Amino acid sequence: MEEEAEIDRLPLDLLAHIFALITSFTDLAQASGVCRKWNRGVKQSLARRESLSFAGWKMDDNSTARVVRLAYNLKELDISRSRWGCQITDRGLCQIAFAKCISNLTLISLWGMTAITDYGVVHLMSSATSLQHLNIGGTFITDISLFAIAKSCPSLKSIVLWSCRHVSEAGLMVLVDKCRKLESINVWGTRVPVGCFIALLTVSPALQIKPAGLLLNVASASSMSPAVQWQ
């Protein structure tokens, strides 16, 4: 009779703890296929995680959604694009939106996800009602996404809109007006005029507008006479 391997004698909780230390989703997928016990251990390890980052991994819509659905206690989700190409599209965001953990997420990063549009972002944001920090820089979103964020994420504290060239003053005004807990907004590389930032500070005087150099332009513009400002 073949003797049982040492690792097979480990209780499921301890096995799950070991799998929780593995950061490679490829390795986890392979481990889950070893046997039923290991499969349960992998699932349990994902359920315990409070933070997931897919940055650096070649993930597609289906595999990403499958992992997120298993992470019941997730608080932070990073699916930023990396040099390896995280291939997440609107379809993936819509699938992720139905995961149980989404309503409890406090941080989401969609940095550089050029394959997503307002359609996927709106679906995801409609479920992320506890969101506090959002990085959506380097994408092609428009005011439609900002309106959805303003409607569904009242607890938002910070947002990165780095190089989001299709957002406008209208979207930013609605966002700042509705998200009253917003403390910081990064608008580097957008095409919004300086006058918009003056208006934003009128709505929320304590708002930190990044990068810091923009505040110098705001101060200069606000110190001009009305006649000069409109020239």
Backbone as CSV, one residue per row, in Angstrom:
resi,resn,N_x,N_y,N_z,CA_x,CA_y,CA_z,C_x,C_y,C_z
1,MET,0.853,-1.201,0.000,0.000,0.000,0.000,0.887,1.250,0.000
2,GLU,0.575,2.164,-0.923,1.383,3.377,-1.059,1.146,4.310,0.123
3,GLU,2.236,4.818,0.693,2.122,5.696,1.854,1.648,7.095,1.426
4,GLU,0.772,7.683,2.227,0.229,9.012,1.928,1.325,10.064,2.034
5,ALA,1.369,10.976,1.053,2.373,12.046,1.057,2.139,12.969,2.244
6,GLU,3.227,13.549,2.749,3.145,14.421,3.924,2.167,15.569,3.703
7,ILE,2.226,16.180,2.529,1.378,17.352,2.280,-0.095,16.972,2.235
8,ASP,-0.393,15.727,1.858,-1.785,15.289,1.810,-2.373,15.081,3.207
9,ARG,-1.492,15.058,4.219,-1.969,14.898,5.589,-2.360,16.227,6.223
10,LEU,-2.035,17.323,5.545,-2.346,18.645,6.090,-3.852,18.883,6.091
11,PRO,-4.374,19.483,7.162,-5.796,19.828,7.176,-6.094,20.888,6.118
12,LEU,-7.330,20.955,5.681,-7.718,21.844,4.594,-7.403,23.307,4.897
13,ASP,-7.617,23.746,6.145,-7.367,25.141,6.520,-5.896,25.509,6.345
14,LEU,-5.012,24.604,6.740,-3.580,24.861,6.616,-3.154,24.849,5.148
15,LEU,-3.744,23.952,4.388,-3.454,23.881,2.963,-3.891,25.180,2.274
16,ALA,-5.047,25.692,2.659,-5.549,26.954,2.095,-4.617,28.107,2.452
17,HIS,-4.089,28.077,3.686,-3.156,29.122,4.122,-1.891,29.107,3.252
18,ILE,-1.408,27.932,2.919,-0.223,27.811,2.066,-0.516,28.352,0.667
19,PHE,-1.666,27.992,0.121,-2.027,28.457,-1.215,-2.227,29.970,-1.247
20,ALA,-2.612,30.542,-0.117,-2.815,31.993,-0.058,-1.507,32.753,-0.219
21,LEU,-0.380,32.077,0.009,0.931,32.706,-0.131,1.412,32.712,-1.578
22,ILE,0.736,31.977,-2.440,1.115,31.903,-3.851,0.530,33.085,-4.605
23,THR,1.360,33.835,-5.290,0.892,35.016,-6.033,0.640,34.723,-7.509
24,SER,1.171,33.633,-8.013,1.008,33.280,-9.422,-0.333,32.589,-9.648
25,PHE,-1.181,33.190,-10.474,-2.485,32.589,-10.746,-2.348,31.352,-11.624
26,THR,-1.265,31.283,-12.392,-0.991,30.084,-13.188,-0.700,28.907,-12.267
27,ASP,0.116,29.155,-11.236,0.436,28.098,-10.267,-0.795,27.651,-9.488
28,LEU,-1.648,28.615,-9.141,-2.870,28.275,-8.418,-3.798,27.427,-9.277
29,ALA,-3.882,27.781,-10.553,-4.730,27.013,-11.466,-4.225,25.581,-11.582
30,GLN,-2.896,25.413,-11.646,-2.315,24.079,-11.732,-2.528,23.305,-10.433
31,ALA,-2.398,24.012,-9.308,-2.595,23.360,-8.007,-4.036,22.881,-7.843
32,SER,-4.969,23.665,-8.340,-6.379,23.297,-8.185,-6.737,22.043,-8.968
33,GLY,-5.895,21.697,-9.951,-6.174,20.514,-10.756,-5.500,19.247,-10.273
34,VAL,-4.756,19.335,-9.168,-4.038,18.167,-8.644,-5.016,17.119,-8.102
35,CYS,-5.921,17.564,-7.265,-6.909,16.654,-6.682,-8.053,17.489,-6.107
36,ARG,-9.082,16.821,-5.632,-10.243,17.535,-5.100,-9.903,18.335,-3.854
37,LYS,-9.065,17.779,-3.003,-8.702,18.467,-1.769,-7.935,19.742,-2.089
38,TRP,-6.998,19.665,-3.026,-6.236,20.849,-3.404,-7.138,21.873,-4.079
39,ASN,-8.093,21.400,-4.837,-9.045,22.310,-5.479,-9.825,23.082,-4.438
40,ARG,-10.272,22.373,-3.381,-10.999,23.041,-2.295,-10.080,24.008,-1.557
41,GLY,-8.809,23.623,-1.391,-7.848,24.488,-0.718,-7.599,25.780,-1.471
42,VAL,-7.490,25.676,-2.789,-7.288,26.878,-3.615,-8.495,27.798,-3.512
43,LYS,-9.680,27.231,-3.605,-10.905,28.036,-3.510,-11.005,28.727,-2.151
44,GLN,-10.661,27.985,-1.094,-10.724,28.563,0.251,-9.679,29.673,0.420
45,SER,-8.505,29.495,-0.194,-7.466,30.519,-0.086,-7.894,31.805,-0.788
46,LEU,-8.575,31.673,-1.919,-9.061,32.856,-2.637,-10.161,33.556,-1.841
47,ALA,-10.991,32.763,-1.178,-12.079,33.330,-0.392,-11.566,34.166,0.777
48,ARG,-10.341,33.875,1.238,-9.781,34.600,2.376,-9.102,35.905,1.968
49,ARG,-8.771,36.050,0.721,-7.970,37.196,0.287,-8.759,38.494,0.331
50,GLU,-8.089,39.539,0.779,-8.701,40.866,0.803,-8.141,41.756,-0.306
51,SER,-7.097,41.278,-0.980,-6.480,42.062,-2.054,-6.056,41.141,-3.190
52,LEU,-6.380,41.549,-4.420,-5.979,40.805,-5.609,-5.391,41.772,-6.631
53,SER,-4.270,41.397,-7.210,-3.670,42.200,-8.269,-3.342,41.292,-9.450
54,PHE,-3.882,41.648,-10.614,-3.616,40.897,-11.831,-2.547,41.577,-12.676
55,ALA,-1.994,42.683,-12.180,-0.947,43.396,-12.903,0.254,42.478,-13.103
56,GLY,0.725,42.353,-14.333,1.856,41.497,-14.627,1.474,40.114,-15.110
57,TRP,0.159,39.808,-15.102,-0.304,38.500,-15.543,-1.172,38.645,-16.790
58,LYS,-1.068,37.678,-17.674,-1.890,37.671,-18.889,-3.242,37.048,-18.552
59,MET,-4.154,37.889,-18.133,-5.477,37.428,-17.745,-6.492,37.837,-18.807
60,ASP,-7.444,36.956,-19.069,-8.526,37.311,-19.983,-9.809,37.520,-19.183
61,ASP,-10.887,37.821,-19.879,-12.152,38.125,-19.206,-12.639,36.976,-18.338
62,ASN,-12.670,35.769,-18.893,-13.238,34.629,-18.188,-12.417,34.225,-16.962
63,SER,-11.105,34.154,-17.119,-10.259,33.734,-15.998,-10.276,34.755,-14.870
64,THR,-10.286,36.041,-15.229,-10.338,37.090,-14.210,-11.644,37.039,-13.427
65,ALA,-12.748,36.931,-14.156,-14.058,36.880,-13.502,-14.176,35.650,-12.612
66,ARG,-13.622,34.542,-13.053,-13.695,33.300,-12.279,-12.965,33.447,-10.948
67,VAL,-11.790,34.053,-10.971,-11.016,34.248,-9.742,-11.718,35.222,-8.804
68,VAL,-12.209,36.335,-9.349,-12.861,37.362,-8.527,-14.119,36.809,-7.867
69,ARG,-14.854,35.972,-8.564,-16.076,35.389,-7.981,-15.772,34.523,-6.763
70,LEU,-14.587,33.949,-6.719,-14.206,33.099,-5.586,-13.687,33.900,-4.402
71,ALA,-13.310,35.155,-4.643,-12.713,35.994,-3.589,-13.810,36.755,-2.846
72,TYR,-14.542,36.074,-2.005,-15.715,36.639,-1.337,-15.394,37.827,-0.439
73,ASN,-14.207,37.825,0.180,-13.860,38.866,1.151,-12.978,39.966,0.570
74,LEU,-12.931,40.050,-0.717,-12.052,41.000,-1.392,-12.409,42.445,-1.063
75,LYS,-11.358,43.261,-0.805,-11.527,44.693,-0.545,-10.833,45.544,-1.610
76,GLU,-9.737,45.010,-2.181,-8.965,45.773,-3.154,-8.740,44.919,-4.404
77,LEU,-9.040,45.502,-5.567,-8.913,44.796,-6.836,-8.115,45.640,-7.819
78,ASP,-6.996,45.089,-8.285,-6.120,45.791,-9.232,-6.025,44.970,-10.513
79,ILE,-6.642,45.471,-11.581,-6.535,44.804,-12.878,-5.903,45.757,-13.887
80,SER,-4.935,46.514,-13.399,-4.231,47.468,-14.250,-3.522,46.754,-15.398
81,ARG,-3.384,47.468,-16.490,-2.638,46.938,-17.612,-1.147,46.947,-17.266
82,SER,-0.440,45.917,-17.707,0.997,45.859,-17.509,1.665,45.640,-18.853
83,ARG,2.975,45.585,-18.848,3.690,45.384,-20.100,3.408,44.018,-20.705
84,TRP,2.861,43.110,-19.893,2.529,41.794,-20.419,1.162,41.787,-21.078
85,GLY,0.364,42.819,-20.833,-0.933,42.921,-21.495,-2.049,42.166,-20.791
86,CYS,-2.701,42.832,-19.867,-3.860,42.253,-19.184,-5.069,42.459,-20.091
87,GLN,-5.548,41.400,-20.714,-6.548,41.511,-21.768,-7.979,41.505,-21.224
88,ILE,-8.322,42.541,-20.488,-9.669,42.653,-19.935,-10.472,43.640,-20.782
89,THR,-11.682,43.254,-21.138,-12.543,44.091,-21.962,-13.828,44.427,-21.194
90,ASP,-14.747,45.102,-21.860,-16.038,45.415,-21.245,-16.756,44.140,-20.795
91,ARG,-16.606,43.095,-21.564,-17.249,41.815,-21.220,-16.759,41.327,-19.858
92,GLY,-15.465,41.462,-19.610,-14.912,41.038,-18.333,-15.425,41.883,-17.177
93,LEU,-15.493,43.204,-17.381,-15.993,44.094,-16.329,-17.448,43.782,-15.997
94,CYS,-18.234,43.466,-17.016,-19.642,43.134,-16.780,-19.763,41.838,-15.996
95,GLN,-18.889,40.866,-16.280,-18.905,39.607,-15.530,-18.482,39.835,-14.082
96,ILE,-17.444,40.631,-13.902,-16.942,40.917,-12.565,-17.996,41.641,-11.728
97,ALA,-18.795,42.483,-12.368,-19.802,43.278,-11.651,-20.789,42.419,-10.875
98,PHE,-20.953,41.158,-11.274,-21.904,40.269,-10.603,-21.286,39.494,-9.446
99,ALA,-19.979,39.642,-9.227,-19.323,38.938,-8.119,-19.815,39.488,-6.784
100,LYS,-19.921,38.632,-5.789,-20.444,39.031,-4.485,-19.583,40.079,-3.790
101,CYS,-18.287,40.061,-4.072,-17.367,40.949,-3.354,-17.402,42.388,-3.837
102,ILE,-17.933,42.628,-5.024,-17.825,43.959,-5.642,-18.455,45.054,-4.781
103,SER,-19.562,44.775,-4.140,-20.225,45.791,-3.324,-19.412,46.160,-2.090
104,ASN,-18.411,45.333,-1.739,-17.577,45.606,-0.564,-16.207,46.172,-0.924
105,LEU,-15.904,46.295,-2.199,-14.593,46.791,-2.605,-14.418,48.259,-2.202
106,THR,-13.248,48.565,-1.660,-12.929,49.959,-1.330,-11.917,50.543,-2.301
107,LEU,-11.243,49.678,-3.076,-10.241,50.148,-4.039,-10.327,49.338,-5.329
108,ILE,-10.358,50.061,-6.447,-10.325,49.437,-7.769,-9.339,50.209,-8.641
109,SER,-8.467,49.486,-9.334,-7.561,50.117,-10.294,-7.786,49.515,-11.670
110,LEU,-8.118,50.368,-12.622,-8.285,49.979,-14.023,-7.251,50.708,-14.875
111,TRP,-6.137,51.040,-14.254,-5.104,51.858,-14.883,-4.689,51.310,-16.256
112,GLY,-4.775,52.164,-17.269,-4.266,51.830,-18.589,-5.034,50.780,-19.352
113,MET,-6.263,50.457,-18.925,-7.046,49.430,-19.606,-7.710,50.030,-20.843
114,THR,-6.980,50.057,-21.941,-7.453,50.722,-23.154,-8.530,49.936,-23.894
115,ALA,-8.762,48.693,-23.495,-9.779,47.882,-24.173,-11.162,48.044,-23.548
116,ILE,-11.259,48.827,-22.485,-12.562,49.034,-21.840,-13.154,50.371,-22.269
117,THR,-14.470,50.473,-22.167,-15.180,51.700,-22.527,-16.154,52.054,-21.401
118,ASP,-16.920,53.091,-21.621,-17.924,53.494,-20.632,-18.890,52.350,-20.319
119,TYR,-19.194,51.539,-21.303,-20.171,50.454,-21.116,-19.771,49.533,-19.963
120,GLY,-18.530,49.062,-19.988,-18.077,48.158,-18.930,-17.904,48.858,-17.600
121,VAL,-17.396,50.082,-17.639,-17.168,50.839,-16.409,-18.490,51.130,-15.700
122,VAL,-19.503,51.514,-16.453,-20.811,51.811,-15.862,-21.368,50.574,-15.146
123,HIS,-21.260,49.409,-15.774,-21.749,48.180,-15.151,-20.994,47.869,-13.858
124,LEU,-19.682,48.036,-13.882,-18.883,47.733,-12.695,-19.168,48.722,-11.574
125,MET,-19.229,49.999,-11.896,-19.443,51.030,-10.884,-20.825,50.934,-10.245
126,SER,-21.790,50.447,-10.987,-23.149,50.339,-10.440,-23.209,49.365,-9.269
127,SER,-22.225,48.454,-9.190,-22.188,47.486,-8.090,-21.186,47.863,-7.010
128,ALA,-20.247,48.759,-7.327,-19.162,49.108,-6.385,-19.592,50.243,-5.463
129,THR,-20.592,50.010,-4.675,-21.207,51.059,-3.871,-20.392,51.489,-2.656
130,SER,-19.376,50.708,-2.286,-18.541,51.060,-1.127,-17.181,51.622,-1.551
131,LEU,-17.024,51.876,-2.820,-15.723,52.280,-3.363,-15.228,53.595,-2.759
132,GLN,-13.938,53.608,-2.367,-13.314,54.810,-1.810,-12.172,55.336,-2.688
133,HIS,-11.491,54.429,-3.391,-10.343,54.835,-4.205,-10.446,54.186,-5.581
134,LEU,-10.358,55.008,-6.628,-10.488,54.518,-7.999,-9.390,55.102,-8.873
135,ASN,-8.675,54.226,-9.558,-7.678,54.652,-10.539,-8.161,54.193,-11.905
136,ILE,-8.559,55.143,-12.713,-9.068,54.831,-14.043,-8.287,55.601,-15.104
137,GLY,-7.077,56.015,-14.706,-6.225,56.780,-15.600,-5.755,55.982,-16.801
138,GLY,-5.463,56.689,-17.888,-4.954,56.040,-19.085,-5.992,55.264,-19.863
139,THR,-7.266,55.549,-19.643,-8.345,54.886,-20.379,-9.070,55.915,-21.250
140,PHE,-10.035,55.441,-22.017,-10.761,56.324,-22.928,-12.172,56.633,-22.438
141,ILE,-12.367,56.622,-21.135,-13.699,56.905,-20.594,-14.120,58.336,-20.892
142,THR,-15.412,58.575,-20.802,-15.973,59.912,-21.010,-16.767,60.302,-19.764
143,ASP,-17.504,61.383,-19.894,-18.338,61.843,-18.781,-19.380,60.802,-18.367
144,ILE,-19.746,59.917,-19.285,-20.740,58.885,-18.964,-20.273,58.051,-17.774
145,SER,-18.996,57.702,-17.755,-18.443,56.942,-16.624,-18.439,57.780,-15.352
146,LEU,-18.098,59.058,-15.481,-18.072,59.931,-14.304,-19.469,60.090,-13.711
147,PHE,-20.472,60.164,-14.552,-21.848,60.267,-14.063,-22.227,58.999,-13.291
148,ALA,-21.806,57.837,-13.796,-22.113,56.566,-13.126,-21.392,56.460,-11.789
149,ILE,-20.150,56.920,-11.743,-19.374,56.910,-10.498,-20.030,57.833,-9.472
150,ALA,-20.428,59.008,-9.933,-21.069,59.981,-9.045,-22.373,59.434,-8.468
151,LYS,-23.071,58.646,-9.251,-24.360,58.108,-8.821,-24.219,56.945,-7.850
152,SER,-23.220,56.079,-8.087,-23.132,54.827,-7.331,-22.097,54.804,-6.213
153,CYS,-21.158,55.761,-6.212,-20.029,55.703,-5.272,-19.967,56.949,-4.377
154,PRO,-20.909,57.119,-3.469,-20.939,58.311,-2.623,-19.790,58.399,-1.627
155,SER,-19.100,57.283,-1.376,-18.003,57.274,-0.398,-16.641,57.498,-1.035
156,LEU,-16.613,57.804,-2.313,-15.345,57.967,-3.026,-14.492,59.061,-2.388
157,LYS,-13.204,58.732,-2.131,-12.274,59.682,-1.514,-11.193,60.156,-2.483
158,SER,-10.809,59.301,-3.418,-9.788,59.703,-4.383,-10.054,59.055,-5.736
159,ILE,-9.694,59.781,-6.788,-9.862,59.253,-8.140,-8.720,59.753,-9.014
160,VAL,-8.166,58.866,-9.811,-7.105,59.217,-10.754,-7.686,59.184,-12.159
161,LEU,-7.641,60.338,-12.821,-8.135,60.473,-14.193,-6.988,60.867,-15.112
162,TRP,-5.804,60.393,-14.790,-4.594,60.722,-15.530,-4.787,60.451,-17.017
163,SER,-4.619,61.505,-17.827,-4.679,61.400,-19.288,-6.013,60.884,-19.817
164,CYS,-7.085,61.084,-19.066,-8.426,60.752,-19.580,-8.913,61.955,-20.398
165,ARG,-8.553,61.980,-21.652,-8.737,63.163,-22.485,-10.168,63.381,-22.961
166,HIS,-11.043,62.431,-22.654,-12.413,62.561,-23.132,-13.397,62.966,-22.031
167,VAL,-12.886,63.244,-20.831,-13.758,63.772,-19.778,-13.792,65.283,-19.894
168,SER,-14.867,65.874,-19.445,-15.024,67.319,-19.580,-15.370,67.967,-18.248
169,GLU,-15.498,69.266,-18.290,-15.856,70.027,-17.095,-17.187,69.561,-16.522
170,ALA,-18.141,69.223,-17.395,-19.464,68.798,-16.939,-19.373,67.537,-16.076
171,GLY,-18.585,66.574,-16.526,-18.441,65.336,-15.769,-17.758,65.548,-14.440
172,LEU,-16.717,66.365,-14.423,-15.987,66.634,-13.180,-16.866,67.373,-12.174
173,MET,-17.661,68.299,-12.646,-18.530,69.065,-11.751,-19.558,68.154,-11.074
174,VAL,-20.157,67.250,-11.857,-21.135,66.317,-11.288,-20.458,65.395,-10.282
175,LEU,-19.264,64.916,-10.618,-18.523,64.017,-9.730,-18.239,64.664,-8.385
176,VAL,-17.698,65.876,-8.406,-17.339,66.571,-7.165,-18.586,66.967,-6.378
177,ASP,-19.644,67.312,-7.078,-20.879,67.728,-6.417,-21.566,66.557,-5.708
178,LYS,-21.540,65.382,-6.315,-22.223,64.216,-5.750,-21.364,63.457,-4.741
179,CYS,-20.077,63.386,-5.004,-19.177,62.636,-4.112,-18.590,63.601,-3.081
180,ARG,-19.313,63.874,-2.052,-18.941,64.896,-1.080,-17.780,64.496,-0.176
181,LYS,-17.386,63.230,-0.206,-16.234,62.779,0.585,-14.948,62.801,-0.237
182,LEU,-15.041,63.236,-1.475,-13.874,63.242,-2.351,-12.810,64.198,-1.822
183,GLU,-11.596,63.663,-1.630,-10.490,64.448,-1.085,-9.426,64.779,-2.125
184,SER,-9.267,63.901,-3.109,-8.181,64.064,-4.072,-8.617,63.646,-5.472
185,ILE,-8.183,64.429,-6.472,-8.488,64.114,-7.860,-7.267,64.437,-8.716
186,ASN,-6.826,63.474,-9.499,-5.662,63.662,-10.369,-6.162,63.835,-11.802
187,VAL,-5.950,65.009,-12.344,-6.457,65.334,-13.678,-5.326,65.654,-14.656
188,TRP,-4.107,65.161,-14.359,-2.983,65.422,-15.253,-3.283,64.871,-16.638
189,GLY,-3.013,65.677,-17.667,-3.165,65.211,-19.035,-4.571,65.283,-19.589
190,THR,-5.520,65.774,-18.796,-6.870,65.964,-19.330,-6.908,67.278,-20.112
191,ARG,-8.004,67.508,-20.814,-8.127,68.715,-21.628,-9.084,69.730,-20.998
192,VAL,-9.205,69.639,-19.690,-10.130,70.523,-18.970,-9.457,71.873,-18.722
193,PRO,-10.131,72.983,-18.989,-9.536,74.306,-18.775,-9.345,74.628,-17.300
194,VAL,-8.416,75.534,-17.032,-8.106,75.923,-15.653,-9.331,76.449,-14.926
195,GLY,-10.193,77.142,-15.646,-11.397,77.684,-15.019,-12.262,76.630,-14.357
196,CYS,-12.203,75.410,-14.877,-12.981,74.311,-14.294,-12.509,74.009,-12.880
197,PHE,-11.199,74.069,-12.665,-10.655,73.747,-11.351,-11.057,74.787,-10.319
198,ILE,-11.188,76.035,-10.760,-11.678,77.079,-9.866,-13.105,76.752,-9.431
199,ALA,-13.911,76.289,-10.383,-15.289,75.919,-10.090,-15.352,74.718,-9.147
200,LEU,-14.444,73.768,-9.349,-14.420,72.586,-8.482,-14.098,72.970,-7.044
201,LEU,-13.151,73.888,-6.883,-12.773,74.331,-5.535,-13.877,75.163,-4.893
202,THR,-14.697,75.757,-5.708,-15.856,76.493,-5.175,-16.851,75.517,-4.554
203,VAL,-17.015,74.370,-5.201,-17.921,73.338,-4.691,-17.314,72.633,-3.490
204,SER,-15.986,72.334,-3.576,-15.296,71.609,-2.508,-13.945,72.265,-2.243
205,PRO,-13.903,73.264,-1.364,-12.672,74.032,-1.107,-11.486,73.191,-0.629
206,ALA,-11.732,72.076,0.039,-10.649,71.253,0.575,-10.124,70.236,-0.438
207,LEU,-10.705,70.205,-1.614,-10.315,69.224,-2.624,-8.866,69.421,-3.057
208,GLN,-8.086,68.314,-3.087,-6.712,68.348,-3.571,-6.707,68.019,-5.056
209,ILE,-6.296,68.980,-5.851,-6.243,68.784,-7.295,-4.804,68.505,-7.691
210,LYS,-4.564,67.340,-8.291,-3.220,66.940,-8.670,-3.095,66.898,-10.185
211,PRO,-1.869,67.194,-10.714,-0.625,67.487,-9.990,-0.634,68.864,-9.349
212,ALA,0.268,69.057,-8.404,0.286,70.282,-7.605,0.463,71.527,-8.470
213,GLY,1.145,71.404,-9.610,1.378,72.559,-10.476,0.098,73.193,-10.977
214,LEU,-0.968,72.400,-11.070,-2.242,72.945,-11.527,-2.782,73.981,-10.560
215,LEU,-2.511,73.773,-9.275,-3.006,74.704,-8.268,-2.379,76.078,-8.429
216,LEU,-1.139,76.102,-8.920,-0.493,77.397,-9.171,-1.216,78.127,-10.284
217,ASN,-1.627,77.372,-11.310,-2.385,77.982,-12.399,-3.752,78.450,-11.927
218,VAL,-4.358,77.661,-11.044,-5.655,78.044,-10.490,-5.525,79.317,-9.680
219,ALA,-4.470,79.397,-8.851,-4.261,80.587,-8.020,-4.027,81.815,-8.885
220,SER,-3.262,81.651,-9.965,-2.980,82.774,-10.854,-4.242,83.243,-11.552
221,ALA,-5.029,82.274,-11.998,-6.256,82.633,-12.703,-7.268,83.295,-11.786
222,SER,-7.360,82.784,-10.573,-8.352,83.313,-9.633,-7.977,84.708,-9.145
223,SER,-6.691,85.069,-9.234,-6.248,86.389,-8.780,-6.458,87.462,-9.840
224,MET,-6.756,87.043,-11.065,-6.985,88.014,-12.136,-8.353,88.653,-11.984
225,SER,-8.501,89.803,-12.576,-9.806,90.446,-12.605,-10.707,89.678,-13.552
226,PRO,-12.028,89.753,-13.394,-12.947,89.042,-14.273,-12.708,89.368,-15.738
227,ALA,-12.377,90.623,-16.043,-12.174,91.033,-17.422,-10.979,90.315,-18.035
228,VAL,-9.917,90.160,-17.231,-8.715,89.491,-17.725,-8.986,87.998,-17.894
229,GLN,-9.726,87.403,-16.963,-9.981,85.978,-17.004,-10.743,85.582,-18.278
230,TRP,-11.589,86.407,-18.766,-12.411,86.065,-19.914,-11.779,86.408,-21.241
231,GLN,-10.601,87.021,-21.227,-9.928,87.359,-22.474,-9.343,86.108,-23.116
